[in-house]
Amino acid sequence: MKNEGIPVVREGLPFVFVCLVATVAFGVGGWWPAAIVFGLLTTFVAFFFRNPERLAPVGRAMIASPADGKVIFVGPASEHEFLDGQERLKVSIFMSLMDVHVNRVPVDGTVRNIKYHKGRFMAAFEDRASEENERNALLIETPGGEQIVLVQVAGLVARRIVCYPTPGMFILKGQRMGLIRFGSRCDLYLPVSAKVLVRTGDMVLGGETTLAQLPQAVTEGSSDGQA
């Protein structure tokens, strides 16, 4: 995967460079108000594209958050991209401009399919954004055969969805798998038997917060307790 071990993602470096050059140019020319503005903008852009290290939840059945941000929906929903309208548990995470925008792999598994759709750019926190906005969907199959769908959804300001995995690739939980520029959301569709561990309004960290637990882990945990 890309962007391992660097403080700012490569996709953000051109933006940082342009702002930095403008800062220096205005400073050399003596246009100090403009130099200060672009200096602050350089700092913000570098902050926006920051690329922190994260520790993924231990355990094959523990599902990591795919994004930083606020949980804006937890509940039943039909998944039409890959699963023909099957009932799923949906967890939606909204990323504000202040959140890390690097997306993370939620579970170990194989990417079975990827679909990209052009669409609108309404505010990412609106319910209709999941179906009408520009989006990129991944179907991931875990080693245990569970199917999980992750959808990167563009927002009001976002104009570029980046996705690193390709169909057939085996990906690891917590890996960087892409990003969405300038405000967006991620939707995760889980098996209905999964145990969701977050609620609407919770703040989560991509690749680190445990969102849910797959059913086999719940069963194993119950058996261990009885023993």
C-alpha positions, 0 to 999 in steps of 0.5 A: 500500500502507498503512503507508509511511513511519511507524515503527509500523504503524497497526494497532498504534496502538490497542494502543500508545494504550491502554497509554500511557493506562494508564501515565499514569493509574496514574502520576497516581494514584500507582500506580507499580508498575502505571505501570512495568509498563504503561510497559514494556508500551507500549514492547514493543507499540510495538517489536512493531508496528515498521515498518522500511524495507527494500531489496528484492533487485535483479532481477526473478527474485530472490524476497524473504523475505515475513517476518522470522524463522527458516526452519523448513522448506525442501523439496518440498510439494504446494500444494492451495489454488490449484494442485490438489496440484502439487509445489512447493518450500516455504519456511516462516518462523516469526515469534517475538514479537521479530520484525517482523510486517509481511509483504512482497511476495516478487515483482513480480506480479499477485494472481490470487486470495486465499482466507481460511480460519478454523481452529485456533490451534496453535503456528505452528512445528508442521507441521500449522499450514499446513493446520489453522490460520487462514490467508490465501493469495495466488496471485501471477503474475509478469510471466514467468508463474510462479505463486507462493503466499504463505500467512499462517498465524496462530499460537498467540497470533495472532488477526488476519491483515491483508492489503492486496492485492486480486485483480487488483492488481499488487504490487511486491517489497518492498512491505508487504502485511499483518501477523499479530498476535502470533506466526505464520508465512509459507509460500511455495510456489515452482516446483520449478525455482527455486533456493532460497538459504536453509536450515533455521535461517537468519534472514531479513529480510522484503522484504530477504533473497533466499530463492530465484531463479526459473529464468529467472534461473538460465538467464540467469546460466549463459548469461552465464557461458559467454559 
